[in-house]
Amino acid sequence: MVAVPGSPADGLARLADGYLVTQLLHVAIALGVPEALTGGPRGADDLAGELGAVPGPLRRVLRGLAAEEVLDELPDGRFALTATGELLLAGTPGSLRGAVTARAELYYRAAAGLLDAVRTGDTPFDVVHGRPFFDHLAAAPERLAAFRASMAGRSAREAGAVVAAYDLTGFASVVDVGGGSGTLLRAVLERVPSADVVLFDQPDVVAGSDLPTVGGDFFTGVPGGADAYLLSRVLHDWDDGDALRVLRSCRAAMRPDSVLLVVEAVLPRRAVEDPAVVRMDLHMLVLLHGRERTAAEYAALLEEAGLRLTADVPTAAGVHVLEARPQG
């Protein structure tokens, strides 16, 4: 596609070529291009020998990355990392390395099933891979480990933002429902070291954790009697029926004065107001049976579970803390 730079046609052409950008980023990570450029600018011929690549194709990939401002193509033909490119490095603050890898290796093929899914209501990932997303991960331990690692950076950023935005100091006991590796619960402990905490998730997930744990199924019940219950990035994985089952399990465990803190992205009224959340909703459409929701939709779900939404606290990480208390 050739169009006048800056024209609507040029913008649309770049959107259509998004499939190339995903794979360019993936190739860079898989070959180790960002690491190889940390010492300064280098040429394609020089890099090819070190990275096990063919110079010609590698140069074309590097130029593609330069066109997207991930790399800087210098007048002498060498390439350097830009500030954007540095986010492909592991350990860089705000690194998107794991997110890029997940999109290229896990999400990419599933997106090809979107048209059929829109016509039939099926989940694209299930259609393309022949099984649900988490079953696909569980079938290969290395794949599951890689996915969890890809989520680690985002989880840490969100956990820090949650405890910064919402005052947890009044809670003496906290249960993290579906808390995974316990990233959010550790952030809670940093703020409230005296709190009694429980990490609740499937037995194989919590096995070996250094936190106090209880293994179980949040569809059937969660540990009872805590001051606060955390439910972070859980509900968006499920359709309304299953999300309601989780909320009812939490409500059954809560005391009349307990608080439920639902941590989720909240869909804006208009898509342009928060495109990142809209894209996350599309990830849910492609991968799972879940969805992102508006604050009003969460309020309706909570009400049906016997809870009422009492506060909606935005955070610096793009997620909200939705505070809910038992009705009556």
Secondary structure as the mmCIF struct_conf table of DSSP 4:
data_model
#
loop_
_struct_conf.conf_type_id
_struct_conf.id
_struct_conf.beg_label_comp_id
_struct_conf.beg_label_asym_id
_struct_conf.beg_label_seq_id
_struct_conf.end_label_comp_id
_struct_conf.end_label_asym_id
_struct_conf.end_label_seq_id
TURN_TY1_P TURN_TY1_P1 PRO A 5 GLY A 6
BEND BEND1 SER A 7 SER A 7
HELX_RH_AL_P HELX_RH_AL_P1 PRO A 8 ALA A 16
TURN_TY1_P TURN_TY1_P2 ASP A 17 ASP A 17
HELX_RH_AL_P HELX_RH_AL_P2 GLY A 18 LEU A 31
TURN_TY1_P TURN_TY1_P3 GLY A 32 GLY A 32
HELX_RH_AL_P HELX_RH_AL_P3 VAL A 33 ALA A 36
TURN_TY1_P TURN_TY1_P4 LEU A 37 GLY A 39
BEND BEND2 GLY A 40 GLY A 40
STRN STRN1 ARG A 42 ARG A 42
HELX_RH_AL_P HELX_RH_AL_P4 ALA A 44 LEU A 51
TURN_TY1_P TURN_TY1_P5 GLY A 52 GLY A 52
HELX_RH_AL_P HELX_RH_AL_P5 PRO A 55 ALA A 67
TURN_TY1_P TURN_TY1_P6 GLU A 68 GLU A 69
BEND BEND3 VAL A 70 VAL A 70
STRN STRN2 LEU A 71 GLU A 73
TURN_TY1_P TURN_TY1_P7 PRO A 75 ASP A 76
BEND BEND4 GLY A 77 GLY A 77
STRN STRN3 PHE A 79 LEU A 81
HELX_RH_AL_P HELX_RH_AL_P6 ALA A 83 GLU A 86
TURN_TY1_P TURN_TY1_P8 LEU A 87 LEU A 88
BEND BEND5 LEU A 89 LEU A 89
TURN_TY1_P TURN_TY1_P9 ALA A 90 GLY A 91
BEND BEND6 THR A 92 THR A 92
TURN_TY1_P TURN_TY1_P10 PRO A 93 GLY A 94
HELX_RH_AL_P HELX_RH_AL_P7 ARG A 97 ALA A 102
HELX_RH_PI_P HELX_RH_PI_P1 ARG A 103 TYR A 107
HELX_RH_AL_P HELX_RH_AL_P8 TYR A 108 ALA A 111
TURN_TY1_P TURN_TY1_P11 ALA A 112 GLY A 113
HELX_RH_AL_P HELX_RH_AL_P9 LEU A 114 THR A 120
HELX_RH_AL_P HELX_RH_AL_P10 PRO A 124 HIS A 129
BEND BEND7 GLY A 130 ARG A 131
HELX_RH_AL_P HELX_RH_AL_P11 PHE A 133 ALA A 138
TURN_TY1_P TURN_TY1_P12 ALA A 139 ALA A 139
HELX_RH_AL_P HELX_RH_AL_P12 PRO A 141 ALA A 165
BEND BEND8 TYR A 166 TYR A 166
TURN_TY1_P TURN_TY1_P13 THR A 169 GLY A 170
BEND BEND9 ALA A 172 ALA A 172
STRN STRN4 SER A 173 VAL A 177
TURN_TY1_P TURN_TY1_P14 GLY A 178 GLY A 178
TURN_TY1_P TURN_TY1_P15 GLY A 180 SER A 181
HELX_RH_AL_P HELX_RH_AL_P13 THR A 183 ARG A 191
TURN_TY1_P TURN_TY1_P16 PRO A 193 SER A 194
STRN STRN5 ASP A 196 ASP A 201
HELX_RH_AL_P HELX_RH_AL_P14 PRO A 203 VAL A 206
TURN_TY1_P TURN_TY1_P17 ALA A 207 GLY A 208
BEND BEND10 ASP A 210 LEU A 211
STRN STRN6 THR A 213 GLY A 215
TURN_TY1_P TURN_TY1_P18 PHE A 218 THR A 220
BEND BEND11 ASP A 227 ASP A 227
STRN STRN7 ALA A 228 SER A 232
BEND BEND12 ARG A 233 ARG A 233
HELX_RH_3T_P HELX_RH_3T_P1 LEU A 235 ASP A 237
BEND BEND13 TRP A 238 TRP A 238
HELX_RH_AL_P HELX_RH_AL_P15 ASP A 240 ALA A 253
TURN_TY1_P TURN_TY1_P19 PRO A 256 ASP A 257
STRN STRN8 VAL A 259 GLU A 264
STRN STRN9 VAL A 266 VAL A 266
BEND BEND14 ARG A 269 ARG A 270
HELX_RH_3T_P HELX_RH_3T_P2 ALA A 271 GLU A 273
HELX_RH_AL_P HELX_RH_AL_P16 PRO A 275 LEU A 287
BEND BEND15 LEU A 288 HIS A 289
STRN STRN10 ARG A 293 ARG A 293
HELX_RH_AL_P HELX_RH_AL_P17 ALA A 295 GLU A 304
TURN_TY1_P TURN_TY1_P20 ALA A 305 GLY A 306
STRN STRN11 LEU A 307 PRO A 314
TURN_TY1_P TURN_TY1_P21 ALA A 316 ALA A 317
BEND BEND16 GLY A 318 GLY A 318
STRN STRN12 HIS A 320 PRO A 326
#
